[in-house]
Amino acid sequence: MTSAELEARLGELLIVGFPGTEFTPEDRERLQRVRPSGVIFFAANFLDPDQTSRITRTVHETIGTPELPALVGVDEEGGMVSQIAGFWEVPPSARAVASSGGPPLVKDLAQRTARRLLALGINLNFAPVLDIDSNPANPVIGIRSFGSSVSQVTACGRAAVEGILATGVIPVVKHFPGHGDTNQDSHLVLPTVTADRARMDLRELRPFEAAVNWGVPVVMTAHVHVPAVEPDPALPATISRRVVTELLRGKMKFGGVVVTDALEMAGVASIAPYGEIAVRAIEAGCDLLLYSKPSPGPEEAITALREALRSGRLTEERVGASLNRIRMLRAASAARPHPWSDSLERESRQLITPEELDRVAEGAMRMLKQGAGGVPLRNPVDVLEVNRPPSRAGMADLLRAHGMTVREVDPDDSTWPKRLEGTALLTLAARGALSPEDEAVARGWLRRYPETVAIASLNPHVADGWEEVRTLLTTFDNTPASRRALAKRLAGAVDQVKPRRAPRTT
């Protein structure tokens, strides 16, 4: 390959975001100019299945060929990280599915989710998460992880990878070398993993080592500083040669594609300009540079990579090795979608039904603390919801659907009843910690009504250290199915459900 040919292919080192919901001539011209290996889509790009299938297939037609299909990717972990939940109900979080049915259910739902993605024209899923939920204060991983133990995450991670691969969709394990033991969000800052190397070898790295041994095709890096591997605080994992080349490729023998997490995230973008970060990521050993937006970033990256090649900072051999790995992935693993039709939409939607998701959510619930408050609730019920997403149906309405008498209470404590006639319910929705204002409201309610049943709907650790909590139940998610199942349990419409196991598959 000549230098000119190599430079002409630099766009293949990129996966880029898309600006809207429909392709314009300008969008097509930009893609054809950059010629990335793929596109990543988010929920804001998707309106309904028909429109989704149309724009994904346009990407395939614009930058893919029969011999070299485009990579069309999404983050489809389930629960709060879903791009298709706007039109289809999706499984709850990784933690909820693992809690409900363990590895067999994880594999089953991962496979059916991947079949849905492929029908829509998506052949790359940035999942599963192999981070271990080891830090209760983590604001970004939490229930996206399969659990807090190495064995649980490793077993469920393998099940998810196998389920996705069985459909022809490419799984991406993330966030190497582990983002679970941090108390900050790499979208906003550069977090530090404080574990020493011995602990990392026994905990953070184990699921990734196992994934490499299973033959996982793609690993995503994390924008975290890992002093146990890379002492330089200006070198997060994504741009650290010690992490990517020496640890992942060298010690772990990973020969597949390494993709960065989004390079607009502050965990890495705060260190240097886009172009410089792109060069440093390739120097570190990464192959694919991920940009969640079409600009800024992609064109700055190509300009900087071209200059680095011409100056000799990047060798042709180094860039060529990444291009070859990416092309091998695309040619061997990237499936092209079948023609879209009403019957394909109906079949895909029915692959995972709301009724089944209700059963999964029922099996996921756990009683973390049993005190004065009892389940089922007794009529009448006073309900206070703290930080409930406006897109979710209120628990008051869901409980009323089961025949309960319910009053929804305002956060203003001057409106609270002087005493309870029946029972009280408090729901707490937060990925990490509640805001100080919301925490003050919640704890004030609990002090006034100690018999309250409290619900940690997302982060099971949200009320850690609160001496006011007597009874605490967690659902490990806040999906519609999770809320329906919770209402059913609180109303006494079902007995406590045993964890559900997926049917044996061949």
C-alpha positions in Angstrom: 0.0 0.0 0.0 1.4 3.4 -1.0 1.5 6.4 1.4 -1.2 8.1 -0.6 -3.5 5.0 -0.4 -2.9 4.8 3.3 -3.8 8.4 3.8 -6.9 8.0 1.7 -8.1 5.2 4.1 -7.5 7.2 7.4 -11.3 7.7 7.8 -11.6 4.0 8.3 -10.1 4.5 11.7 -13.3 6.3 12.8 -16.8 5.6 13.9 -18.8 8.8 13.9 -22.1 10.1 15.2 -25.1 11.2 13.1 -26.7 14.7 13.5 -30.5 14.0 13.1 -33.3 11.7 12.1 -33.1 11.9 8.3 -30.3 11.8 5.8 -29.7 15.0 3.9 -27.4 15.5 0.9 -25.0 17.2 3.3 -25.0 14.2 5.6 -24.3 11.9 2.7 -21.5 14.2 1.4 -19.9 14.3 4.8 -19.9 10.5 5.2 -18.5 10.0 1.7 -15.8 12.6 2.4 -14.7 11.1 5.8 -15.4 7.5 4.7 -15.5 6.1 8.3 -15.8 2.5 9.0 -19.1 3.1 10.7 -21.7 5.2 12.4 -23.0 5.2 15.9 -26.7 6.1 16.5 -28.4 7.3 19.7 -32.1 7.5 20.8 -32.3 11.0 19.5 -31.7 9.6 16.0 -34.6 7.1 16.2 -38.3 8.0 15.9 -39.9 4.7 15.1 -38.8 1.3 13.5 -39.5 2.4 9.9 -37.5 5.6 10.2 -34.7 3.7 12.1 -34.5 1.0 9.5 -34.3 3.7 6.8 -31.4 5.6 8.1 -29.4 2.6 9.1 -29.8 1.1 5.7 -28.8 4.4 4.1 -25.5 4.2 6.1 -24.9 0.7 4.7 -25.5 2.0 1.2 -23.3 5.1 1.6 -20.2 3.7 3.2 -20.6 -0.1 3.0 -20.0 -2.6 0.2 -21.0 -6.3 -0.1 -17.3 -7.2 0.6 -16.8 -4.6 3.3 -20.1 -3.8 5.2 -20.4 -0.7 7.3 -20.3 -0.9 11.1 -23.7 0.5 12.3 -23.6 0.6 16.1 -25.6 1.5 19.2 -25.3 1.3 22.9 -28.1 -1.2 23.7 -27.4 -2.5 27.2 -31.0 -2.5 28.2 -32.6 -0.5 31.0 -31.5 3.2 31.1 -29.0 2.6 28.4 -31.2 1.9 25.4 -31.6 3.6 22.0 -34.7 1.7 20.9 -36.8 2.0 24.0 -38.7 4.9 22.5 -40.6 2.5 20.3 -40.1 -1.0 21.7 -40.1 -2.1 25.3 -36.6 -3.4 26.2 -35.2 -5.6 29.0 -34.2 -4.0 32.2 -30.6 -3.3 33.3 -27.9 -5.9 33.2 -28.1 -6.1 37.0 -31.8 -6.7 37.0 -31.6 -9.5 34.3 -28.7 -11.2 36.1 -30.6 -10.9 39.4 -33.8 -12.4 37.8 -32.4 -15.3 35.9 -28.6 -15.4 35.9 -26.5 -16.3 32.9 -29.2 -18.4 31.0 -31.6 -15.4 31.0 -28.8 -13.0 30.2 -27.9 -15.0 27.1 -31.4 -15.5 26.0 -32.4 -11.8 26.2 -29.0 -10.7 24.7 -29.6 -12.9 21.7 -33.2 -11.7 21.2 -32.1 -8.1 21.6 -29.4 -8.6 19.0 -31.9 -10.1 16.6 -34.0 -7.0 17.0 -31.0 -4.8 16.3 -30.0 -6.7 13.2 -33.5 -6.4 11.9 -33.3 -2.6 12.3 -30.0 -2.6 10.4 -27.6 -2.4 13.4 -24.7 -4.9 13.4 -22.5 -3.6 16.3 -23.6 -3.4 19.9 -21.5 -1.5 22.4 -22.4 -4.1 25.1 -22.0 -5.9 27.5 -20.5 -4.0 30.4 -17.8 -6.0 32.1 -17.1 -3.4 34.8 -17.7 -4.7 38.3 -20.0 -2.7 40.5 -17.5 -2.5 43.3 -17.9 1.2 44.4 -21.4 2.1 45.7 -20.6 5.8 45.0 -20.0 5.2 41.3 -22.4 7.5 39.4 -22.0 6.0 35.9 -21.7 2.2 36.1 -23.9 0.8 38.9 -26.7 -1.4 37.6 -25.2 -1.4 34.1 -22.9 -4.0 35.6 -24.1 -7.5 36.1 -23.1 -7.4 39.7 -20.5 -6.8 42.4 -18.7 -10.1 42.3 -16.1 -11.2 39.7 -17.8 -14.6 39.2 -21.2 -13.0 38.5 -19.9 -10.4 36.0 -17.7 -13.0 34.3 -20.4 -15.6 33.9 -23.1 -13.2 32.8 -20.6 -11.3 30.5 -19.8 -14.6 28.7 -23.5 -15.4 28.4 -24.2 -11.9 26.8 -21.3 -12.2 24.4 -22.4 -15.7 23.3 -26.0 -14.5 22.9 -25.0 -11.5 20.7 -22.5 -13.4 18.6 -25.1 -16.1 17.9 -27.1 -13.6 15.8 -24.3 -12.2 13.7 -24.2 -8.9 15.7 -20.7 -7.8 16.9 -20.5 -7.4 20.7 -18.1 -4.9 22.3 -17.0 -5.5 25.9 -16.4 -2.4 28.0 -14.9 -0.4 29.7 -11.3 -1.7 29.8 -9.5 -2.0 32.2 -12.5 -1.3 34.5 -14.6 1.7 35.4 -16.5 0.2 38.3 -14.2 1.3 41.1 -14.5 5.0 40.5 -16.6 7.7 42.2 -16.7 10.0 39.2 -18.2 10.0 35.7 -15.7 10.0 32.8 -18.2 11.9 30.7 -17.5 14.9 33.0 -14.0 14.5 34.5 -11.1 12.1 34.4 -11.8 9.5 37.2 -9.0 7.5 38.9 -9.1 3.8 39.7 -7.4 3.6 43.1 -7.0 -0.2 43.2 -3.5 -1.6 43.3 -2.2 -4.0 40.7 -2.9 -7.1 42.8 -6.5 -6.1 43.4 -6.9 -5.2 39.7 -5.6 -8.6 38.6 -8.1 -10.3 40.9 -11.0 -8.1 40.3 -11.2 -5.5 37.4 -9.2 -7.4 34.9 -10.6 -10.9 35.3 -13.8 -10.5 33.2 -11.8 -8.9 30.4 -9.2 -11.7 30.5 -12.0 -14.2 30.3 -13.6 -12.3 27.4 -10.3 -12.4 25.4 -10.1 -16.1 26.0 -13.7 -16.5 24.7 -12.6 -14.8 21.5 -14.5 -11.5 21.9 -13.9 -9.4 18.7 -13.9 -5.9 20.1 -12.8 -4.3 23.4 -13.7 -0.7 24.4 -11.3 1.4 26.5 -12.2 3.6 29.4 -11.2 7.2 30.0 -9.9 6.5 33.5 -6.5 7.0 35.1 -5.1 3.7 36.4 -2.0 4.4 38.5 -1.5 0.7 39.1 -0.7 0.3 35.3 0.0 3.8 34.1 1.6 6.2 36.6 1.3 9.3 34.4 -1.9 11.1 35.4 -2.1 12.8 32.0 -2.5 9.4 30.3 -5.9 7.8 30.8 -6.3 4.2 29.7 -7.5 5.2 26.2 -4.2 7.0 25.4 -1.9 4.8 27.5 0.5 2.4 25.7 1.0 0.6 29.0 -2.7 -0.1 29.2 -3.6 -0.9 25.6 -0.5 -2.3 24.0 1.4 -3.8 27.0 -1.5 -5.0 29.1 -4.4 -5.8 26.7 -2.4 -6.8 23.6 0.7 -8.0 25.3 -0.1 -9.7 28.6 -3.7 -10.7 27.6 -2.9 -11.6 24.0 -5.9 -9.7 22.6 -5.7 -9.7 18.8 -9.0 -8.1 17.9 -10.1 -4.5 17.5 -9.7 -1.9 20.3 -12.2 0.9 20.1 -12.1 4.0 22.3 -15.0 5.3 24.3 -16.3 8.6 22.8 -13.5 11.0 22.4 -15.6 14.1 23.2 -15.9 12.9 26.8 -14.1 15.1 29.3 -12.1 12.2 30.7 -9.9 12.5 27.7 -10.9 15.6 25.8 -9.8 17.8 28.7 -6.2 16.6 28.2 -5.5 17.8 24.6 -7.2 18.9 21.4 -9.2 16.4 19.4 -6.5 15.8 16.7 -3.8 15.2 19.3 -5.9 12.8 21.3 -6.6 10.9 18.1 -2.9 10.5 17.4 -2.2 9.5 21.0 -4.9 6.8 21.0 -3.5 5.2 17.8 0.0 5.4 19.4 -1.3 3.7 22.5 -2.6 0.8 20.4 -6.3 1.6 19.8 -7.7 0.9 16.3 -11.1 2.6 16.1 -11.7 6.2 17.3 -15.3 6.8 18.4 -17.0 10.1 18.0 -20.6 10.5 19.1 -21.1 13.6 17.0 -20.2 14.3 13.4 -18.3 17.4 14.5 -16.1 18.6 16.0 -13.6 15.7 16.2 -13.7 13.5 13.1 -12.1 15.8 10.6 -9.7 17.2 13.1 -8.6 13.6 13.8 -8.0 12.8 10.1 -6.0 16.0 9.6 -3.8 15.2 12.7 -3.4 11.5 11.7 -2.3 12.6 8.2 0.3 15.0 9.6 1.5 12.4 12.1 2.0 9.9 9.2 3.9 12.4 7.1 6.1 13.5 9.9 7.0 9.9 10.9 5.4 10.2 14.3 3.0 7.4 13.3 4.5 4.7 11.1 2.8 3.2 8.1 3.1 -0.2 9.7 1.3 1.0 12.9 -1.6 2.6 11.0 -1.8 -0.3 8.5 -2.1 -2.8 11.4 -5.2 -1.1 12.7 -6.7 -0.7 9.3 -6.2 -4.4 8.6 -7.8 -5.4 11.9 -10.8 -3.2 11.3 -11.2 -4.5 7.7 -11.0 -8.1 8.9 -13.7 -7.4 11.5 -16.0 -5.8 8.9 -15.4 -8.4 6.2 -15.8 -11.4 8.5 -18.3 -10.3 11.1 -20.4 -7.3 10.0 -23.7 -8.5 8.8 -25.8 -6.6 6.2 -29.5 -6.2 7.0 -32.3 -8.0 5.3 -35.0 -5.8 3.5 -37.3 -4.1 5.9 -41.0 -5.0 6.0 -44.0 -4.8 8.2 -43.7 -8.4 9.0 -40.1 -8.0 10.1 -41.1 -5.1 12.4 -43.9 -7.2 13.9 -41.7 -10.2 14.4 -38.9 -8.1 16.0 -41.3 -6.3 18.3 -42.8 -9.5 19.5 -39.4 -11.1 20.2 -39.6 -9.6 23.7 -43.1 -9.0 25.0 -44.2 -6.7 27.9 -45.7 -9.7 29.7 -42.3 -11.4 29.7 -40.5 -8.3 30.8 -42.9 -8.0 33.7 -41.9 -11.5 34.8 -38.2 -10.7 34.5 -38.7 -7.5 36.6 -40.7 -9.5 39.2 -37.8 -11.9 39.6 -35.2 -9.1 39.9 -36.7 -7.4 43.0 -34.8 -7.8 46.3 -35.7 -6.8 49.8 -32.6 -5.2 51.2 -33.9 -4.2 54.6 -37.1 -5.4 56.4 -38.4 -3.2 59.2 -41.6 -1.5 60.3 -43.0 -1.1 56.8 -44.8 -4.1 55.4 -45.3 -5.4 51.8 -48.0 -5.7 50.5 -49.0 -2.1 51.4 -52.3 -1.5 53.3 -54.9 1.0 52.1 -54.9 3.9 51.9 -51.4 4.6 50.6 -49.6 8.0 50.6 -46.9 8.0 47.9 -44.0 10.4 47.6 -41.8 9.9 44.5 -38.4 11.6 44.6 -36.7 12.3 41.3 -39.2 10.3 39.2 -38.5 10.7 35.5 -41.4 12.5 33.9 -41.6 9.8 31.2 -42.5 7.1 33.7 -46.0 6.4 34.9 -46.6 7.4 38.5 -46.7 4.7 41.2 -50.0 6.2 42.4 -51.7 5.4 39.0 -50.0 2.0 38.8 -51.2 1.1 42.3 -54.7 2.4 41.6 -54.8 0.0 38.7 -54.7 -2.8 41.2 -57.6 -1.3 43.2 -55.6 0.5 45.9 -56.6 3.8 47.4 -53.7 6.2 46.8 -52.8 9.8 47.4 -49.7 11.2 45.6 -47.9 13.6 47.9 -46.0 16.8 47.0 -42.3 17.2 48.0 -43.4 20.3 50.0 -43.5 19.1 53.6 -46.1 21.7 54.5 -48.6 19.6 52.5 -47.8 16.3 54.2 -50.5 14.6 56.3 -50.2 15.0 60.1 -50.5 11.2 60.4 -50.9 8.2 58.1 -54.2 6.5 57.9 -52.7 3.5 56.2 -49.2 3.1 54.8 -46.5 5.2 53.1 -44.4 4.6 50.0 -41.2 6.5 49.1 -39.5 5.9 45.7 -35.9 7.0 45.2 -34.7 7.3 41.6 -31.0 8.1 41.1 -28.1 6.6 39.1 -25.7 7.7 41.7 -26.5 9.9 44.7 -29.6 12.1 45.0 -29.2 15.8 45.0 -28.8 17.4 48.5 -32.3 18.8 48.1 -33.9 15.5 47.1 -32.1 13.7 49.9 -33.3 16.2 52.4 -36.9 15.7 51.3 -36.6 11.9 51.4 -35.0 11.7 54.8 -37.4 14.3 56.2 -40.3 12.0 55.0 -38.7 9.0 56.5 -38.2 10.7 59.9 -41.8 11.7 60.0 -43.2 8.4 58.8 -40.7 5.7 59.9 -43.0 2.8 58.8 -42.5 3.9 55.1 -41.6 1.3 52.5 -38.7 2.8 50.5 -37.9 1.8 47.0 -34.4 2.2 45.4 -35.5 2.0 41.8 -32.1 2.4 40.1 -29.1 2.5 42.5 -29.6 0.0 45.3 -27.0 2.0 47.4 -28.9 5.3 47.1 -29.9 5.2 50.8 -26.7 3.7 52.2 -26.0 5.3 55.6 -29.5 6.6 56.1 -30.4 5.5 59.6 -34.0 6.6 58.9 -34.6 3.7 56.4 -36.5 0.8 58.0 -37.7 -1.1 55.0 -36.0 -1.0 51.6 -36.7 -2.8 48.4 -34.8 -2.5 45.1 -35.9 -3.1 41.6 -32.5 -2.6 40.0 -34.2 -0.4 37.3 -36.9 2.1 36.5 -38.2 0.7 33.2 -42.0 0.6 32.6 -41.9 -3.2 33.3 -39.9 -2.6 36.6 -42.5 -0.2 37.8 -45.4 -2.4 36.8 -43.9 -5.3 38.6 -43.2 -3.2 41.6 -46.8 -2.0 41.8 -48.0 -5.6 41.5 -45.8 -6.7 44.4 -46.8 -3.7 46.6 -50.5 -4.3 45.9 -50.2 -7.9 46.8 -51.3 -9.0 43.4 -48.5 -11.6 43.3 -46.5 -13.5 45.8 -42.7 -13.1 45.9 -41.5 -14.4 42.6 -38.6 -16.8 42.5 -35.8 -15.9 40.0 -36.8 -17.0 36.5 -34.6 -19.2 34.4 -34.5 -18.9 30.7 -35.5 -22.0 28.7 -32.6 -24.2 27.5 -31.6 -23.2 24.0 -29.6 -25.2 21.5 
